[in-house]
Amino acid sequence: MTAVTGNPAVSTLPPRASFGKRARRLIRRHPTAVVGFVLLVAMTIMAILAPWITPDPLRINPIIRLKPPGFTGPLGTAGPFGTDFLGRDLYARVIHGGQISLVVGLSVALVATVVGLTIGLLAGYLRWLDAVVMRIMDGLMSIPGILVAIALVALAGASMTNVIIAITIPEVPRVVRLVRAVILTIREQPYIEAAVVSGVSLPRIMFKHLLPNAVAPLIVQATYVFASAVVFEAILSFLGAGTPPEIPSWGNIMAEGRTYFQIAPWIIFFPGAFLAVTVLAVNVLGDGLRDSLDPRIAKRMR
């Protein structure tokens, strides 16, 4: 009988890296994703805590109207961002405006991603449905998205729900085309044909074999939809076709301040800066996710 030497219970796998090492590795390989994520989290925290860290954004004090940032007088203070033409605290309005932009961006990204994924899966796999669906998508994409959104808001009225619907409709075709392109390259693979021959049901083929391959590019596309929705909401509000004027949003604030730009440029500067930083953070996060989720780019970065 041959004696067994050594301890078979001892694992030969390399020790797992600590959390600190994994964090440093992530920062080194994907610094853009980390920077974008941190900026976006900071914006989100400020928007969530807005009711507790800012005064009432609708409180009017005409005595300190159009005062610069940091103004302090015997009749009141202007706050760190100054005041607008009605004497409202611009800091409170800008922070509360972040709630509108983030809610609209997240809602549009979720709805457009789910709807676009469903339509793209069906159009990419079912050949008889592909021609019909894609002609509809081409028709929607042929019209500028901002015009579609303005028309829908004008017909349905200005509210946050209508703004989300109006922005979502132009974004769905872009998600559909992305998912369809991924599915077209996968449905001819041998393992898909083997699943069909084996009698696997259509829902199982879609959710088990096709959907996992579309998740990575879909996540990246969702970040760009998020950023686009934030910009669209600001444009609609700036044109007067977005959220109602009594609701503070970055577009509404800039629209109200354009008349006083020469004497009070801070009314446009601060909401514009927050809008630019938010969109930049989402886009940078999307670029970092693309680099980390694309196996070809990830292999070159190792």
C-alpha positions, 0 to 999 in steps of 0.5 A, spaced: 500 500 500 502 506 498 503 511 503 499 518 502 504 524 503 502 531 505 496 534 507 491 534 501 486 539 505 491 544 503 489 548 497 494 550 492 490 556 490 493 563 491 491 567 497 485 572 495 488 579 495 485 584 500 480 589 499 485 595 499 489 591 494 483 590 490 481 597 491 488 600 488 488 595 482 481 598 480 484 605 481 490 603 477 487 600 471 480 604 471 481 611 474 476 614 470 471 609 472 473 611 479 473 618 478 466 618 475 463 614 480 465 618 486 463 625 483 456 621 481 455 619 488 457 626 491 452 629 487 447 624 489 448 625 496 447 632 496 441 631 492 438 626 497 440 631 503 438 637 500 432 638 505 436 638 511 442 642 508 439 647 505 434 652 506 427 653 503 428 654 495 422 657 494 422 662 500 422 669 497 426 675 500 426 681 495 430 685 499 436 681 498 435 680 490 440 679 485 446 679 491 452 676 489 455 669 493 457 670 500 453 677 501 452 679 508 448 685 510 444 688 515 437 685 512 439 678 510 445 674 507 445 671 500 448 665 501 454 661 498 451 662 491 448 668 491 440 670 490 436 670 484 431 676 481 426 674 487 431 674 492 431 666 493 437 662 495 441 660 489 444 655 493 438 651 495 435 652 488 441 649 485 442 643 490 434 641 490 435 642 482 439 636 482 434 632 485 430 633 478 436 632 474 438 625 477 431 622 478 429 624 470 436 621 468 435 615 472 428 614 470 429 615 463 435 610 463 431 604 467 425 605 462 429 606 456 434 600 457 428 595 459 424 597 453 429 597 448 432 591 451 426 587 450 424 590 443 432 589 441 432 581 443 425 580 439 427 584 433 434 581 433 432 574 434 426 573 430 427 575 423 420 576 421 419 581 426 426 585 425 424 588 418 417 591 421 420 593 428 427 597 425 423 601 420 419 604 426 425 605 430 428 608 424 422 613 423 423 615 430 431 616 430 430 620 423 426 626 428 431 630 432 429 627 439 429 634 442 423 636 437 419 629 439 420 631 446 418 638 446 412 636 442 410 631 447 410 635 453 406 641 449 401 636 448 401 632 455 403 638 459 409 640 463 410 635 469 416 630 471 412 624 469 411 627 462 418 629 461 420 622 463 416 619 457 418 625 452 425 623 453 425 616 454 421 615 447 427 618 443 432 614 447 429 607 446 431 606 438 438 607 440 438 602 445 434 597 441 439 598 435 445 596 440 441 590 443 439 588 436 446 588 433 449 584 439 444 579 438 445 578 430 452 576 431 450 571 436 444 568 434 448 564 428 453 561 433 453 553 433 451 553 441 444 557 439 443 552 433 444 546 438 439 549 443 434 550 437 435 543 435 434 540 442 428 543 442 429 549 447 424 554 448 424 561 445 424 564 452 430 560 455 434 561 449 433 569 450 434 569 457 439 564 458 444 564 452 442 571 448 441 576 454 448 575 458 452 577 452 448 584 451 448 586 458 455 589 458 454 593 452 447 595 455 450 597 462 455 602 458 449 605 453 445 606 460 450 611 462 450 615 456 442 615 456 443 617 463 447 623 461 443 625 455 437 625 459 440 630 464 441 634 458 435 633 455 431 635 461 435 642 462 434 644 455 426 642 455 426 646 462 430 652 459 425 652 453 419 652 458 417 645 456 420 641 461 418 641 469 413 647 471 417 653 473 415 653 481 419 646 481 427 648 481 431 645 476 437 647 473 434 648 466 429 653 470 434 656 474 438 658 468 432 660 464 430 665 469 437 668 470 438 669 462 435 676 463 440 678 468 446 675 466 450 681 465 449 684 472 448 677 476 452 671 472 452 667 478 445 665 476 447 661 470 454 659 472 452 655 478 447 651 475 451 650 469 457 648 473 453 643 476 450 640 470 456 640 466 460 636 472 454 631 473 454 629 465 461 629 465 461 624 471 456 620 468 460 620 461 467 618 465 463 613 468 461 610 462 468 610 459 471 606 465 465 601 465 466 600 457 474 599 458 473 594 464 467 590 461 470 590 454 474 583 454 479 586 449 480 592 452 481 589 459 486 584 456 491 590 453 490 593 460 493 587 464 
